[in-house]
Amino acid sequence: MPTDSPPITVLDHDAHGIPAADYVDVLRRRLPDHSVALARTAAERRDHLADARIVAGTSIDRSTLDEAPELRLFACNAAGVDHLPLDLLDERGVAVTNASGVHGPNVAEHVLGWVLTFTRRLDEGRRRQQRREWRRFQSFTDLAGSTVTVVGLGAIGEALVQRFDAFDVDTIGVRHTPSKGGPTDEVVGYDDLLAVLPRTDVLVLACPLTDATDGLVGERALDALPTDAILVNIARGGVVDTSALVDALRSNAIHGAALDVTDPEPLPTDHDLWGFENVFLTPHVAGHTPDYWERRADILVENVERIAETGAYDDLRNRVL
């Protein structure tokens, strides 16, 4: 094995129900000159971490770091890294990368599926099919010519905008720092969200849950939306005030909602949201793709090759620390 082939340890965390063992298989195939080990038990973790310079996983804690004195890179399998002990990782000189971009295509397709179901009333077509009822119905609206507002212009938000552009819509982006611009026709900050909602036909939430976005879509925001607007949340449940959403749906203040995330989550079986015909619910699965580990490997393999070329852990794709 070449001397510039640092050992890689994969912690035993699945992703969207896909076992980490599959990730190990992908990495072994794509990095044949590297030792790639799966740490399934405490004993295996101790053995493999002892000389691992690269560790991949969803999370890592102090005790795991103590077992990995040679660690130089933690390749996080999540896009968000706020759950990691970043100060400790920084103190120990460990670089951190994330999975930003991995979920973009599949989450965007999930959102488009929902929006087209609403606009073309595909759910009504399905109901009539189940009743074996050949009776025509009218669509709700055309997506073309509408205005789609996307809150959050990270990798997922950009993937959404790219795909919506093909449907001849106007797009508004909402982000924490609007001066960064974005791929939308217009970009505003969170403070200006209420001002753009009255001309929003489809509101898509694709932002992280932070102090600024916690409860961002509450009673005032829902009241500001047109009564024929659609709300889509693939961010985090806490971005929406659930009680305010239920009230808006009951009063027909908005046309409908599509939620992959909820607050609370999992959604209790007796929750009011289950009872609305104009609410589409999926159990936090928008991020799933059969190609998840391949896309994760794209990032890690590229970084391993950079490390082999330079011997440094600085100029890495998706580096956040």
C-alpha positions as CSV (number, residue, x, y, z in Angstrom):
1,M,0.0,0.0,0.0
2,P,1.4,3.4,-0.9
3,T,2.7,5.5,2.0
4,D,0.4,8.4,1.0
5,S,-2.7,6.2,1.5
6,P,-4.1,7.2,4.9
7,P,-6.3,4.5,6.6
8,I,-10.0,5.3,6.6
9,T,-12.5,4.2,9.2
10,V,-16.2,4.4,8.7
11,L,-18.3,4.6,11.8
12,D,-21.3,2.3,11.9
13,H,-24.0,4.9,11.2
14,D,-26.6,4.2,8.5
15,A,-28.1,6.9,6.3
16,H,-31.7,7.0,5.3
17,G,-31.9,3.3,6.2
18,I,-28.9,2.4,4.0
19,P,-26.2,0.6,6.1
20,A,-22.8,2.0,6.5
21,A,-21.4,-1.3,5.3
22,D,-22.6,-0.3,1.8
23,Y,-20.4,2.9,2.1
24,V,-17.4,0.8,3.0
25,D,-18.0,-1.4,-0.1
26,V,-18.2,1.7,-2.3
27,L,-15.0,3.2,-0.8
28,R,-13.1,0.0,-1.1
29,R,-14.0,-0.3,-4.8
30,R,-13.1,3.4,-5.5
31,L,-10.0,3.6,-3.3
32,P,-8.4,0.2,-3.8
33,D,-5.0,1.4,-2.5
34,H,-6.4,2.4,0.9
35,S,-7.4,0.5,3.9
36,V,-11.1,1.1,4.6
37,A,-12.5,-0.4,7.7
38,L,-16.0,-0.5,9.3
39,A,-16.2,0.1,13.0
40,R,-19.3,-1.9,14.1
41,T,-18.4,-2.6,17.7
42,A,-16.6,-0.8,20.5
43,A,-13.6,-3.2,20.1
44,E,-13.5,-2.7,16.3
45,R,-13.7,1.1,16.8
46,R,-10.7,1.1,19.2
47,D,-8.7,-1.1,16.8
48,H,-9.4,0.8,13.6
49,L,-9.3,4.3,15.1
50,A,-5.9,3.9,16.6
51,D,-4.2,4.6,13.3
52,A,-7.0,6.2,11.3
53,R,-6.3,9.5,9.7
54,I,-9.7,9.8,8.0
55,V,-12.9,9.0,9.7
56,A,-16.4,9.1,8.1
57,G,-19.6,9.1,10.0
58,T,-22.7,11.1,11.0
59,S,-21.3,12.2,14.3
60,I,-18.3,12.0,16.5
61,D,-17.8,12.7,20.2
62,R,-14.9,13.3,22.6
63,S,-14.5,9.6,23.5
64,T,-14.2,8.7,19.8
65,L,-11.7,11.5,19.2
66,D,-9.7,10.2,22.2
67,E,-9.5,6.8,20.4
68,A,-8.2,8.4,17.2
69,P,-4.9,10.2,18.0
70,E,-3.9,10.3,14.3
71,L,-7.1,11.8,13.0
72,R,-6.7,14.5,10.4
73,L,-10.1,14.6,8.7
74,F,-13.6,13.9,9.8
75,A,-15.9,13.4,6.8
76,C,-19.4,14.1,8.1
77,N,-22.2,12.3,6.4
78,A,-24.6,15.1,7.1
79,A,-24.9,18.6,5.6
80,G,-25.3,20.2,8.9
81,V,-22.4,20.1,11.4
82,D,-23.8,22.0,14.3
83,H,-24.2,18.8,16.3
84,L,-20.4,18.2,16.1
85,P,-17.9,19.3,18.8
86,L,-16.4,21.8,16.4
87,D,-14.3,23.6,19.0
88,L,-12.7,20.4,20.1
89,L,-12.1,19.3,16.5
90,D,-10.5,22.6,15.8
91,E,-8.4,22.4,18.9
92,R,-7.0,19.1,17.8
93,G,-6.4,20.3,14.3
94,V,-9.0,18.0,12.6
95,A,-10.4,19.2,9.3
96,V,-14.2,18.7,8.9
97,T,-16.1,18.3,5.6
98,N,-19.9,17.9,5.2
99,A,-22.3,16.3,2.8
100,S,-23.6,19.5,1.2
101,G,-24.9,18.9,-2.3
102,V,-25.5,15.2,-1.9
103,H,-29.3,15.6,-1.3
104,G,-29.9,18.3,-3.9
105,P,-31.3,16.3,-6.8
106,N,-33.5,13.9,-4.9
107,V,-34.9,16.5,-2.5
108,A,-35.7,18.8,-5.5
109,E,-37.5,15.9,-7.3
110,H,-39.5,15.2,-4.1
111,V,-40.6,18.9,-4.0
112,L,-41.5,19.0,-7.7
113,G,-43.5,15.8,-7.4
114,W,-45.6,17.4,-4.6
115,V,-46.0,20.8,-6.4
116,L,-47.1,19.1,-9.7
117,T,-49.5,16.9,-7.7
118,F,-51.1,20.1,-6.4
119,T,-51.2,22.0,-9.6
120,R,-52.4,19.1,-11.8
121,R,-54.5,17.6,-9.0
122,L,-52.9,14.2,-9.5
123,D,-54.1,13.1,-6.1
124,E,-57.7,13.5,-7.3
125,G,-56.9,11.4,-10.4
126,R,-55.6,8.7,-8.1
127,R,-58.7,8.8,-6.0
128,R,-60.9,8.4,-9.0
129,Q,-58.8,5.6,-10.3
130,Q,-59.2,3.7,-7.0
131,R,-63.0,4.2,-7.4
132,R,-62.7,3.0,-11.0
133,E,-64.5,6.3,-11.9
134,W,-63.9,7.6,-15.4
135,R,-65.0,11.2,-14.8
136,R,-63.1,14.2,-15.8
137,F,-61.8,16.9,-13.4
138,Q,-60.1,20.2,-13.8
139,S,-56.5,21.1,-12.8
140,F,-55.9,23.6,-10.0
141,T,-53.6,25.9,-11.9
142,D,-50.6,26.1,-14.2
143,L,-47.1,26.1,-12.7
144,A,-45.9,28.2,-15.6
145,G,-46.2,31.9,-14.8
146,S,-46.3,31.4,-11.1
147,T,-43.9,32.7,-8.4
148,V,-41.9,30.3,-6.3
149,T,-40.2,31.5,-3.2
150,V,-37.4,29.4,-1.9
151,V,-36.2,30.0,1.7
152,G,-32.6,28.9,1.9
153,L,-30.2,29.0,-1.0
154,G,-27.8,26.3,0.0
155,A,-27.1,23.3,-2.2
156,I,-30.7,22.1,-1.9
157,G,-32.2,25.5,-2.5
158,E,-30.0,26.0,-5.6
159,A,-31.0,22.5,-6.9
160,L,-34.6,23.4,-6.5
161,V,-34.3,26.7,-8.3
162,Q,-32.4,25.1,-11.2
163,R,-35.3,22.6,-11.7
164,F,-38.1,25.2,-11.2
165,D,-36.5,27.3,-13.9
166,A,-37.5,24.7,-16.5
167,F,-41.1,25.3,-15.7
168,D,-41.1,29.0,-16.6
169,V,-41.7,30.4,-13.2
170,D,-40.4,33.5,-11.4
171,T,-38.3,32.8,-8.4
172,I,-37.5,34.7,-5.2
173,G,-34.7,33.5,-2.9
174,V,-34.6,34.2,0.8
175,R,-31.4,33.9,2.6
176,H,-29.6,35.1,5.7
177,T,-27.2,37.2,3.8
178,P,-29.0,38.5,0.6
179,S,-25.8,40.4,-0.5
180,K,-24.4,37.0,-1.5
181,G,-27.0,36.9,-4.3
182,G,-28.2,33.6,-5.8
183,P,-29.7,31.8,-8.8
184,T,-33.2,33.3,-8.3
185,D,-34.7,36.3,-10.1
186,E,-34.7,38.2,-6.8
187,V,-32.9,37.7,-3.4
188,V,-34.1,39.1,-0.1
189,G,-33.2,38.6,3.5
190,Y,-35.3,36.9,6.2
191,D,-36.5,40.4,7.4
192,D,-38.1,40.9,4.0
193,L,-39.9,37.6,3.8
194,L,-43.3,39.0,4.8
195,A,-43.0,41.6,2.0
196,V,-42.7,38.9,-0.8
197,L,-45.2,36.4,0.5
198,P,-48.3,38.2,-0.9
199,R,-47.0,37.4,-4.5
200,T,-45.8,33.9,-3.7
201,D,-47.7,31.0,-5.2
202,V,-45.4,28.2,-3.9
203,L,-43.3,28.7,-0.7
204,V,-40.6,26.1,-0.3
205,L,-38.6,25.9,2.9
206,A,-35.1,24.6,2.4
207,C,-33.2,26.4,5.2
208,P,-31.4,25.1,8.3
209,L,-33.2,25.4,11.7
210,T,-31.5,28.3,13.5
211,D,-32.5,31.0,15.9
212,A,-33.4,33.1,12.9
213,T,-35.6,30.4,11.2
214,D,-37.2,28.8,14.3
215,G,-41.0,29.5,13.8
216,L,-40.2,31.6,10.7
217,V,-43.5,30.6,9.1
218,G,-46.1,31.4,11.7
219,E,-49.4,33.1,11.8
220,R,-48.2,36.4,10.2
221,A,-46.4,34.6,7.3
222,L,-49.4,32.3,6.6
223,D,-51.8,35.2,6.7
224,A,-49.5,37.1,4.2
225,L,-49.7,34.2,1.7
226,P,-52.4,34.2,-1.0
227,T,-55.3,31.8,-0.2
228,D,-54.3,29.7,-3.2
229,A,-50.6,29.4,-2.1
230,I,-48.9,26.1,-1.4
231,L,-46.4,25.5,1.4
232,V,-43.7,22.9,1.1
233,N,-41.3,22.1,4.0
234,I,-38.3,19.9,3.4
235,A,-36.2,21.9,5.9
236,R,-36.9,21.2,9.6
237,G,-40.3,20.9,11.3
238,G,-39.5,23.8,13.7
239,V,-39.3,26.3,10.8
240,V,-43.1,26.2,10.7
241,D,-45.4,27.0,13.6
242,T,-47.5,23.8,13.5
243,S,-50.5,25.2,15.4
244,A,-50.6,28.3,13.1
245,L,-50.5,26.0,10.0
246,V,-53.4,23.8,11.3
247,D,-55.4,27.0,11.9
248,A,-54.6,28.3,8.4
249,L,-55.6,25.0,6.8
250,R,-58.9,24.9,8.8
251,S,-59.8,28.4,7.7
252,N,-58.7,27.8,4.0
253,A,-56.1,30.6,4.4
254,I,-53.8,28.6,2.1
255,H,-54.5,26.0,-0.6
256,G,-52.5,23.2,1.0
257,A,-49.2,22.0,2.4
258,A,-46.7,19.3,1.7
259,L,-44.5,18.3,4.6
260,D,-41.5,15.9,4.8
261,V,-40.7,17.2,8.3
262,T,-43.0,18.2,11.1
263,D,-43.0,19.5,14.6
264,P,-43.4,17.3,16.5
265,E,-41.6,14.5,14.7
266,P,-42.5,11.7,14.3
267,L,-46.0,13.1,13.9
268,P,-48.4,11.5,16.5
269,T,-51.1,9.3,15.0
270,D,-53.8,11.5,16.5
271,H,-52.4,14.8,15.2
272,D,-54.7,17.1,13.2
273,L,-52.4,17.2,10.2
274,W,-53.3,13.6,9.3
275,G,-56.9,14.6,8.7
276,F,-56.5,17.1,5.9
277,E,-57.0,16.0,2.3
278,N,-54.9,19.0,1.2
279,V,-51.9,18.0,3.2
280,F,-49.3,15.6,1.8
281,L,-47.1,14.0,4.4
282,T,-43.9,11.9,4.0
283,P,-41.9,10.6,7.0
284,H,-38.6,12.6,6.5
285,V,-37.6,10.6,3.4
286,A,-36.9,13.4,0.8
287,G,-33.2,13.0,1.4
288,H,-33.2,9.3,0.4
289,T,-31.6,8.2,-2.8
290,P,-30.3,4.8,-3.8
291,D,-27.1,6.7,-4.9
292,Y,-26.5,8.2,-1.5
293,W,-23.2,6.5,-0.7
294,E,-21.9,7.0,-4.2
295,R,-22.5,10.7,-3.9
296,R,-20.9,10.8,-0.5
297,A,-18.0,8.9,-2.0
298,D,-17.6,11.5,-4.7
299,I,-16.7,14.0,-2.1
300,L,-14.4,11.8,0.0
301,V,-12.6,10.3,-2.9
302,E,-11.9,13.7,-4.4
303,N,-10.5,14.8,-1.1
304,V,-8.4,11.7,-0.6
305,E,-6.9,12.3,-4.0
306,R,-6.1,15.9,-3.1
307,I,-4.5,14.8,0.1
308,A,-2.4,12.3,-1.8
309,E,-1.2,15.0,-4.2
310,T,-0.5,17.7,-1.7
311,G,0.0,15.9,1.6
312,A,-2.2,18.7,3.2
313,Y,-5.7,18.7,4.6
314,D,-6.4,22.3,3.8
315,D,-7.9,22.7,0.3
316,L,-10.7,20.1,0.6
317,R,-14.1,20.0,-1.1
318,N,-17.0,20.8,1.3
319,R,-14.6,21.8,4.1
320,V,-16.4,23.6,6.9
321,L,-13.5,23.6,9.5
